[in-house]
């Protein structure tokens, strides 16, 4: 199964929209969604396809946990 690419596909897969906010690192607008497992996941706003913000954020290293 591939990752959902549209809002309709996200909702059909069990994701629920939460709200819109701003990335604390790069300051871009993001939309927050609840995953089917109850975690919050940020997505880019305005993209044609739903892209998780972690894939496009230039400051993603600030959010990575040390191993």
DSSP file (Angstrom, degrees, kcal/mol; ACC not computed):
  #  RESIDUE AA STRUCTURE BP1 BP2  ACC     N-H-->O    O-->H-N    N-H-->O    O-->H-N    TCO  KAPPA ALPHA  PHI   PSI    X-CA   Y-CA   Z-CA
    1    1 A X              0   0    0      0, 0.0     2,-0.1     0, 0.0     3,-0.1   0.000 360.0 360.0 360.0 130.7    0.0    0.0    0.0
    2    2 A X        -     0   0    0      1,-0.1     2,-0.1     0, 0.0     3,-0.1  -0.478 360.0 -88.6 -87.3 161.6    1.4    3.4   -0.9
    3    3 A X        -     0   0    0     -2,-0.1    -1,-0.1     1,-0.1     7,-0.1  -0.450  52.6 -97.9 -68.3 139.1    1.2    6.5    1.2
    4    4 A X        -     0   0    0      1,-0.1    -1,-0.1    -2,-0.1     3,-0.0  -0.294  35.7-170.7 -58.1 140.2   -2.0    8.6    0.7
    5    5 A X        +     0   0    0     44,-0.1    45,-3.1    -3,-0.1     2,-0.3   0.543  61.5  47.0-113.4 -11.1   -1.4   11.5   -1.6
    6    6 A X  S  > S-     0   0    0     43,-0.2     4,-2.4     1,-0.1     5,-0.2  -0.840  84.7-110.4-126.6 165.8   -4.7   13.5   -1.4
    7    7 A X  H  > S+     0   0    0     -2,-0.3     4,-2.6     1,-0.2     5,-0.2   0.909 120.0  52.4 -60.5 -41.8   -6.8   14.7    1.5
    8    8 A X  H  > S+     0   0    0      1,-0.2     4,-2.3     2,-0.2    -1,-0.2   0.903 110.0  47.9 -62.3 -41.1   -9.6   12.3    0.5
    9    9 A X  H  > S+     0   0    0      2,-0.2     4,-1.6     1,-0.2    -1,-0.2   0.884 110.5  52.1 -67.4 -38.0   -7.1    9.4    0.5
   10   10 A X  H  <>S+     0   0    0     -4,-2.4     5,-2.7     2,-0.2     4,-0.3   0.947 112.1  45.5 -60.7 -48.3   -5.8   10.5    3.9
   11   11 A X  H ><5S+     0   0    0     -4,-2.6     3,-1.3     1,-0.2    -2,-0.2   0.894 111.3  52.1 -64.2 -40.1   -9.3   10.5    5.4
   12   12 A X  H 3<5S+     0   0    0     -4,-2.3    -1,-0.2     1,-0.3    -2,-0.2   0.804 107.3  54.1 -65.2 -28.5  -10.1    7.2    3.8
   13   13 A X  T 3<5S-     0   0    0     -4,-1.6    -1,-0.3    -3,-0.2    -2,-0.2   0.438 129.1 -95.9 -85.9  -0.3   -7.0    5.7    5.4
   14   14 A X  T < 5S+     0   0    0     -3,-1.3    -3,-0.2     1,-0.3     2,-0.2   0.507  77.5 139.8 101.0   5.0   -8.1    6.9    8.8
   15   15 A X      < -     0   0    0     -5,-2.7     2,-0.4    -6,-0.2    -1,-0.3  -0.565  35.6-155.3 -78.9 146.6   -6.2   10.2    9.1
   16   16 A X  E     -A   34   0A   0     18,-2.1    18,-3.5    -2,-0.2     2,-0.1  -0.989  16.9-120.1-127.4 132.0   -8.0   13.1   10.7
   17   17 A X  E     +A   33   0A   0     -2,-0.4    16,-0.3    16,-0.2     3,-0.1  -0.425  31.2 174.8 -65.4 138.9   -7.3   16.8   10.1
   18   18 A X  E     -     0   0A   0     14,-3.1     2,-0.3     1,-0.4    15,-0.2   0.766  47.6 -60.9-109.4 -67.4   -6.4   18.7   13.3
   19   19 A X  E     -A   32   0A   0     13,-0.9    13,-3.7     0, 0.0     2,-0.4  -0.961  43.7 -93.2-168.1-179.4   -5.4   22.3   12.5
   20   20 A X  E     +A   31   0A   0     -2,-0.3    11,-0.2    11,-0.3     2,-0.2  -0.879  48.2 145.8-111.0 144.1   -3.1   24.6   10.6
   21   21 A X  E     -A   30   0A   0      9,-3.1     9,-2.3    -2,-0.4     2,-0.4  -0.707  42.9 -86.8-151.5-156.9    0.1   26.1   12.1
   22   22 A X  E     -A   29   0A   0      7,-0.3     7,-0.2    -2,-0.2     2,-0.2  -0.992  36.8-111.0-132.6 135.9    3.6   27.1   11.4
   23   23 A X     >  -     0   0    0      5,-3.0     4,-1.4    -2,-0.4     6,-0.0  -0.464  22.4-143.7 -63.7 130.1    6.8   25.0   11.5
   24   24 A X  T  4 S+     0   0    0     -2,-0.2    -1,-0.2     2,-0.1     0, 0.0   0.680  94.9  41.9 -72.5 -15.8    8.9   26.2   14.4
   25   25 A X  T  4 S+     0   0    0      3,-0.1    -1,-0.1     1,-0.0    -2,-0.0   0.899 130.9  16.3 -95.6 -53.3   12.1   25.7   12.4
   26   26 A X  T  4 S-     0   0    0      2,-0.1    -2,-0.1    33,-0.0    34,-0.0   0.525  91.4-131.1-103.5  -6.3   11.5   27.0    8.9
   27   27 A X     <  +     0   0    0     -4,-1.4     2,-0.1     1,-0.2    -3,-0.1   0.564  54.7 145.2  69.7  12.4    8.4   29.0    9.6
   28   28 A X        -     0   0    0      1,-0.1    -5,-3.0    -6,-0.1     2,-0.3  -0.464  58.3-100.4 -75.6 153.9    6.4   27.6    6.7
   29   29 A X  E     +A   22   0A   0     -7,-0.2    16,-1.3    -2,-0.1     2,-0.3  -0.574  48.3 179.3 -73.6 134.7    2.7   27.0    7.0
   30   30 A X  E     -AB  21  44A   0     -9,-2.3    -9,-3.1    -2,-0.3     2,-0.4  -0.932  24.4-135.3-133.3 156.7    1.8   23.4    7.8
   31   31 A X  E     -AB  20  43A   0     12,-2.6    12,-2.5    -2,-0.3     2,-0.4  -0.956  20.9-139.4-113.0 136.6   -1.4   21.4    8.4
   32   32 A X  E     -AB  19  42A   0    -13,-3.7   -14,-3.1    -2,-0.4   -13,-0.9  -0.784  20.5-176.3 -97.8 134.9   -1.5   18.9   11.3
   33   33 A X  E     -AB  17  41A   0      8,-2.1     8,-3.0    -2,-0.4     2,-0.4  -0.963  24.9-126.5-127.6 145.7   -3.2   15.6   10.9
   34   34 A X  E     -AB  16  40A   0    -18,-3.5   -18,-2.1    -2,-0.3     6,-0.2  -0.792  28.5-137.3 -86.2 131.9   -3.8   12.7   13.4
   35   35 A X    >   -     0   0    0      4,-3.4     3,-2.0    -2,-0.4   -21,-0.1  -0.391  28.0-102.6 -80.6 166.0   -2.5    9.4   12.1
   36   36 A X  T 3  S+     0   0    0      1,-0.3    -1,-0.1   -23,-0.1   -21,-0.1   0.763 124.5  56.3 -60.1 -22.8   -4.6    6.2   12.5
   37   37 A X  T 3  S-     0   0    0      2,-0.1    -1,-0.3     0, 0.0   -22,-0.0   0.352 124.1-102.9 -90.9   6.2   -2.2    5.3   15.3
   38   38 A X  S <  S+     0   0    0     -3,-2.0     2,-0.3     1,-0.3    -2,-0.1   0.664  78.8 127.9  86.1  17.2   -2.9    8.6   17.2
   39   39 A X        -     0   0    0      2,-0.0    -4,-3.4     0, 0.0     2,-0.4  -0.743  59.0-117.9-102.1 155.1    0.2   10.5   16.4
   40   40 A X  E     -B   34   0A   0     -2,-0.3     2,-0.4    -6,-0.2    -6,-0.2  -0.763  29.6-173.1 -92.1 138.2    0.3   14.0   14.9
   41   41 A X  E     -B   33   0A   0     -8,-3.0    -8,-2.1    -2,-0.4     2,-0.3  -0.994  15.6-138.0-133.7 125.8    1.9   14.4   11.5
   42   42 A X  E     -B   32   0A   0     -2,-0.4    11,-2.3   -10,-0.2    12,-0.5  -0.619  19.0-169.3 -85.7 143.1    2.6   17.8    9.7
   43   43 A X  E     -BC  31  52A   0    -12,-2.5   -12,-2.6     9,-0.3     9,-0.2  -0.940  30.0-100.3-126.3 150.5    1.9   18.2    6.0
   44   44 A X  E     -B   30   0A   0      7,-2.6     2,-0.4    -2,-0.3     3,-0.3  -0.446  37.2-130.1 -66.1 140.7    2.9   21.1    3.6
   45   45 A X  S    S+     0   0    0    -16,-1.3   -16,-0.1     1,-0.2     3,-0.1  -0.769  85.2  19.4 -92.9 138.0    0.0   23.5    2.9
   46   46 A X  S    S+     0   0    0     -2,-0.4    -1,-0.2     1,-0.3     2,-0.2   0.318  85.3 132.9  90.7  -8.7   -0.7   24.4   -0.6
   47   47 A X        -     0   0    0     -3,-0.3    -1,-0.3     1,-0.1     4,-0.0  -0.520  59.9-133.3 -74.8 144.0    1.0   21.4   -2.2
   48   48 A X  S    S+     0   0    0     -2,-0.2     2,-0.3    -3,-0.1    -1,-0.1   0.937  96.5  40.9 -62.5 -46.2   -1.1   19.6   -4.9
   49   49 A X  S    S-     0   0    0    -43,-0.1     2,-0.7   -42,-0.0   -43,-0.2  -0.771 102.9-103.5 -98.3 148.8   -0.2   16.2   -3.3
   50   50 A X        -     0   0    0    -45,-3.1     2,-0.5    -2,-0.3    -5,-0.1  -0.625  45.7-176.2 -73.8 112.5   -0.2   15.8    0.5
   51   51 A X        -     0   0    0     -2,-0.7    -7,-2.6    -7,-0.3    -4,-0.1  -0.951  29.3-118.5-115.2 122.8    3.5   15.8    1.3
   52   52 A X  B >   -C   43   0A   0     -2,-0.5     3,-1.9    -9,-0.2     4,-0.4  -0.375  24.0-129.4 -57.1 135.6    4.7   15.2    4.9
   53   53 A X  G >> S+     0   0    0    -11,-2.3     4,-2.2     1,-0.3     3,-1.3   0.783 103.7  69.4 -62.2 -27.6    6.5   18.4    6.0
   54   54 A X  G 34 S+     0   0    0    -12,-0.5    -1,-0.3     1,-0.3     6,-0.1   0.757  94.6  57.8 -62.3 -22.4    9.5   16.3    7.2
   55   55 A X  G <4 S+     0   0    0     -3,-1.9    -1,-0.3     1,-0.1    -2,-0.2   0.694 119.4  26.8 -79.6 -18.7   10.3   15.5    3.5
   56   56 A X  T <4 S+     0   0    0     -3,-1.3     2,-0.3    -4,-0.4    -2,-0.2   0.552  87.6 112.8-120.6 -11.4   10.6   19.2    2.5
   57   57 A X    ><  -     0   0    0     -4,-2.2     3,-1.3     1,-0.2     4,-0.1  -0.484  53.0-153.4 -70.0 125.2   11.7   21.1    5.7
   58   58 A X  T 3  S+     0   0    0     -2,-0.3     3,-0.2     1,-0.3    -1,-0.2   0.656  96.6  50.9 -71.2 -13.1   15.2   22.4    5.3
   59   59 A X  T >   +     0   0    0      1,-0.2     3,-2.2     2,-0.1     4,-0.3   0.037  68.9 127.3-109.3  24.3   15.6   22.3    9.1
   60   60 A X  G X>  +     0   0    0     -3,-1.3     3,-1.9     1,-0.3     4,-0.6   0.759  60.7  71.9 -57.4 -26.7   14.5   18.7    9.5
   61   61 A X  G >4 S+     0   0    0      1,-0.3     3,-0.6    -3,-0.2    -1,-0.3   0.769  86.2  66.2 -62.4 -23.9   17.6   17.8   11.5
   62   62 A X  G <4 S+     0   0    0     -3,-2.2    -1,-0.3     1,-0.2    -2,-0.2   0.724 104.4  45.3 -67.0 -20.6   16.2   19.9   14.4
   63   63 A X  G <4 S+     0   0    0     -3,-1.9     2,-0.3    -4,-0.3    -1,-0.2   0.504  88.2 104.5-102.9  -6.2   13.5   17.3   14.8
   64   64 A X    <<  -     0   0    0     -3,-0.6     2,-0.3    -4,-0.6     3,-0.0  -0.578  67.8-131.2 -78.5 135.1   15.6   14.1   14.5
   65   65 A X        -     0   0    0     -2,-0.3     2,-0.1     1,-0.1    -2,-0.1  -0.642  25.7-108.9 -84.3 143.1   16.2   12.3   17.7
   66   66 A X              0   0    0     -2,-0.3    -1,-0.1     1,-0.1     0, 0.0  -0.459 360.0 360.0 -69.4 141.5   19.8   11.2   18.5
   67   67 A X              0   0    0     -2,-0.1    -1,-0.1    -3,-0.0    -2,-0.0   0.464 360.0 360.0 -84.4 360.0   20.3    7.5   18.2
